[in-house]
Amino acid sequence: MKILHLISSPQGEASFSVKLGNAVVKELQSANPDNTLTTHDLSATPYPHLEEAHLTSFYTPEEKRTPELAEAVKHSDEAIAELMAADAIVIDTPMYNFSIPSTLKTWIDHIARAGKTFKYDGKAPEGLVKNKKVYLAIASGGVYSEGFMKAYDFTEPYLRAVLGFMGMTDIKAFRVEGIKVPDLQATALDRAIASIEL
Ligand SMILES: Cc1cc2nc3c(=O)[nH]c(=O)nc-3n(C[C@H](O)[C@H](O)[C@H](O)COP(=O)(O)O)c2cc1C
């Protein structure tokens, strides 16, 4: 099995989402030592925000692309090829302002492409990224999986929606929550790692 590990925190080894994501990867690898791993740090090597040339390239047939458009589409083509090659995708994400970091959003903007990762067949959209297992490793200062802040969680529901739209419906989410909450922070990571079930 090929594992793709996407990192979106800029905090390196200090990142809680990365620590949790690493624990998921470790379990996947111990389940099958033949698994291969590709790690892509979206914070260290971010995709560019979508500009006009990217959008034009998406909607221009390959044989009609100018050299500039052919260059512009490369980011998206590479991101989609990397995604399609993987069997399991581990996505580490902090919660930023109730949602995801812009680096992860930009990756999504490059992989969500009509005709490549989804299509409209008649009226119903169809996801084209099939047979993937997705594991989300989400870190947040507060607690959002339950309680009064649950309504503010646009991290896990958004990722489930947008990845599901592209066909990635086999999604498990693990959360390290409350790392800014004095009573919870000391045990938050251990509890999150203990919750991992592949
Ligand atoms: C820009 C920014 C925005 C944040 N927004 C939230 C938030 O909306 N809710 C929350 O609970 N924590 C928030 N936090 C706290 C982070 O989610 C928390 O520190 C988390 O551990 C960051 O992930 P990381 O350790 O993987 O970098 C924010 C932190 C930063 C730096």
PDBQT file of the ligand as one rigid body, heavy atoms in Angstrom, charges set to zero:
ROOT
HETATM    1  C1  LIG A 201      -3.629  31.302  13.211  1.00  0.00    +0.000 C 
HETATM    2  C2  LIG A 201      -4.179  30.376  14.260  1.00  0.00    +0.000 A 
HETATM    3  C3  LIG A 201      -5.539  30.203  14.350  1.00  0.00    +0.000 A 
HETATM    4  C4  LIG A 201      -6.068  29.336  15.308  1.00  0.00    +0.000 A 
HETATM    5  N1  LIG A 201      -7.418  29.168  15.380  1.00  0.00    +0.000 NA
HETATM    6  C5  LIG A 201      -7.922  28.320  16.303  1.00  0.00    +0.000 A 
HETATM    7  C6  LIG A 201      -9.320  28.108  16.390  1.00  0.00    +0.000 A 
HETATM    8  O1  LIG A 201     -10.119  28.652  15.639  1.00  0.00    +0.000 OA
HETATM    9  N2  LIG A 201      -9.780  27.234  17.317  1.00  0.00    +0.000 N 
HETATM   10  C7  LIG A 201      -8.925  26.582  18.169  1.00  0.00    +0.000 A 
HETATM   11  O2  LIG A 201      -9.392  25.804  18.992  1.00  0.00    +0.000 OA
HETATM   12  N3  LIG A 201      -7.598  26.735  18.093  1.00  0.00    +0.000 NA
HETATM   13  C8  LIG A 201      -7.075  27.588  17.172  1.00  0.00    +0.000 A 
HETATM   14  N4  LIG A 201      -5.729  27.760  17.095  1.00  0.00    +0.000 N 
HETATM   15  C9  LIG A 201      -4.870  26.906  17.933  1.00  0.00    +0.000 C 
HETATM   16  C10 LIG A 201      -4.353  25.744  17.099  1.00  0.00    +0.000 C 
HETATM   17  O3  LIG A 201      -5.422  25.005  16.506  1.00  0.00    +0.000 OA
HETATM   18  C11 LIG A 201      -3.529  24.818  17.964  1.00  0.00    +0.000 C 
HETATM   19  O4  LIG A 201      -2.437  25.533  18.499  1.00  0.00    +0.000 OA
HETATM   20  C12 LIG A 201      -3.042  23.620  17.194  1.00  0.00    +0.000 C 
HETATM   21  O5  LIG A 201      -2.253  22.833  18.034  1.00  0.00    +0.000 OA
HETATM   22  C13 LIG A 201      -2.217  24.030  15.976  1.00  0.00    +0.000 C 
HETATM   23  O6  LIG A 201      -1.856  22.843  15.261  1.00  0.00    +0.000 OA
HETATM   24  P1  LIG A 201      -0.355  22.360  15.203  1.00  0.00    +0.000 P 
HETATM   25  O7  LIG A 201       0.090  22.115  16.644  1.00  0.00    +0.000 OA
HETATM   26  O8  LIG A 201      -0.409  21.115  14.413  1.00  0.00    +0.000 OA
HETATM   27  O9  LIG A 201       0.453  23.436  14.560  1.00  0.00    +0.000 OA
HETATM   28  C14 LIG A 201      -5.187  28.643  16.183  1.00  0.00    +0.000 A 
HETATM   29  C15 LIG A 201      -3.810  28.817  16.068  1.00  0.00    +0.000 A 
HETATM   30  C16 LIG A 201      -3.318  29.687  15.127  1.00  0.00    +0.000 A 
HETATM   31  C17 LIG A 201      -1.829  29.875  15.032  1.00  0.00    +0.000 C 
ENDROOT
TORSDOF 0
